[in-house]
């Protein structure tokens, strides 16, 4: 199992509108290719302009194939165009992580 932990930061005051844009234009295309995320989270404490989502893949090849299909999707391209035009994102951090073997992860994925 491979977890893609993605942390994004928006310009102050733009997080709600940024997520609304995602729901309207990006969510359907993304989940069509990647499935449902393990989590899609906004910050309760810490930076209020930050959010995190975590995607589960079988391995790096599974991630690469699913993301390539998503990137080729015209609906996803339209979302990316609108997102760039909106200009809310300040930063993005992606980490690919693997679960340790000494905890049961059967409830994940």
N, C-alpha and C positions, 0 to 999 in steps of 0.2 A: 504494500500500500504506500502511496505517495500523497502527501498533503501539500497543496499549494496555498500558502497563507499570504494573503494580499492585503496590505495596509495602505490606505489612501488618505490624503489630507486635502481638504477644500479650503478655499478662501473663507475668511470669517463671514458668517451669516449666509453662506450659499449651500450648506450641506442639504437642507431640506429640499430645495429646488433641484439640486443635483440628483438626489435620489429619486425625486419625482420624474425627472427626465429619463433616468434609467428604467423605472417601472413602465413608463409609457413607450419607450423606444428600444430598450436593450434587453430587458429581462427575458422576454419570450425567446428571442434569438439565442441568447446565451444558454438558457436552460434547455433549449431544444438540442443543443450540441453537447453540453457538459453535464446535463442532469441537474438535480437539486444540489445546492451547496450543503456542506455539513453545517455551516453557520454563516449568517450575514448579520453583522453586528454594528451598532453605533455605540459610541463611548458614553458610559455612565459617569466615569471619573477620568481625569486626565484631559487630553486635548479634545474639546467639544466639537472640533471641526474634522475629526478623524473617524474613519470607519474601517472595518475589517471584514473580509469574507474568506472562507476556507472551502476549497474544492478537493474532492477525493478522486484519485486516479489509481488504477491497478499498478502502474509503473510509468517510467518516463516516456515510453513509446505510446502508451494509452493517452497520456497528457498531450503529447505532440500531435497525435492524429486528431483528437477531439478539438484542440485549439486551432489546428489548421483548417478543419471543416468550418469552425465558427468564423474565423477570419475571412474565409471565402464567401460567407453568407452575405448577400446584399443587404439584408435587414440589419445585420451587425455593422456593416460598413456605414449604413445610414445613421445608426446610433453613434458611432465613433465621430462621424462628421458633425452631428448636432452637439455632441459632448465637447468637441474641440471648439466649436463656434461659441458655445455657452461660456467656456473658460473658467469653470469653477475649480478644477483640480490644480493643486500646487505641487504635490509630490505623490509618488507611488513607491512602495517597497514590496518586493515579492521574495518569499522564502519557500523553497521546496524542502519539506521535512518528512522524516520517516518515523513511525512509532517505535518505541523501545520494545524489546521482546519480553520484558518482565511485568507488563500489564496486559490484561485481556482487552483487546480492541474489537472483539466480535460484534459489539453494538454499533460500531462505526462502519459505514459503507455497506 
